[in-house]
Amino acid sequence: MKLVNRGDAARADNKPPLSCSKPAEPAGNAESVSIGTGDKSQATPEATDKLIEQMVERGNMFTAYKRVTSNKGAAGIDGMTCEQLKSYIKDKWAVTKVSLLEGTYEPNLVRRVEIPKPNGGVRQLGIPTVVDRLIQQVLHQVLEPIFDPDFSDHSYGFRKNRGTRNAVKAGKEFVRQGRKYVVDTDISKFFDEVNHDILMAKIETKINDRRVIMLIRKYLQAGVLTGGLTEQRSKGTPQGGPLSPLLSNIMLDELDKELEKRGHTFCRYADDCNIYVRSRRSGIRVLQSITGFLERKLKWLFGVSCG
């Protein structure tokens, strides 16, 4: 990756260039937003010794099954559809469950598909098999209560009771307060460039079950099938599986904590983050310092712009 101006990246992606300018004033009085994430207590690693057992618990499995089948979605490399998942569980889940408990389960290859972007170009998605989507979902359901309570209140993407409307309301309130310049950061190809070792180190601070740690690592490294050829992965979290959004928030939580420590006002939605400041000069200074932080601490080079 390289350090680029986001305006240049936008033009390459058939988007209008961004510049250092004021955002539109909100219409009328902005609504004040204060959204908490509930209990901020942290689970100790010792409390997660048997997380795999929690994963495959009947109630957790049933919740995950309903979620995966209701989302529908395309089949993976094995061609199994969501409608066929029930038969698989009835006939073969017992064997899969044992392999999960023993730490020997091996994920299937991921099927790569390309989705056109509205403004040109394509977004690459990795479609796991339905069985792997089920396993990722049960894994997500036990990991989320451990990690989410400690996430920033300024993080809005892929979280319960949060979303784009909440982020927009918060942004309008920041503008109303006089923060009329925005440092608009977008990590180029974030999901393709995530450093596995850094991500796993963050996960291991709260997870003690080595089987879970190994399983997450296997999903990160699962090969991608493209045009009949297999591509091995050494970085990135393929978009398309239930686990990827949570992993992205775990990775970017360090950015949130740094922004909070520096006293910044911001909204982050996945790899897009807006930092609200009171002047153009402040925006340029923040842009430079945050770029340096991300280069040093998270080992990425990416384009940012003040817009």
Secondary structure, 3 states (H helix, E strand, C coil): CCCCEHHHHHHHCCCCCCCCCCCCCCCCCCCCCCCCCCCCCCCCHHHHCCHHHHHCCHHHHHHHHHHHHHCCCCCCCCCCCHHHHHHHHHHHHHHHHHHHHHCCCCCCCEEEEEEECCCCCEEEEEECCHHHHHHHHHHHHHHHHHHHHHCCCCECCCCCCCCHHHHHHHHHHHHHCCCCEEEEEECCCHHHHCCHHHHHHHHHCCCCCHHHHHHHHHHHHCCEEECCEEECCCCCCCCCCCCHHHHHHHHHHHHHHHHHHCCCEEEEECCEEEEEECCHHHHHHHHHHHHHHHHHHCCCCCCEEEC
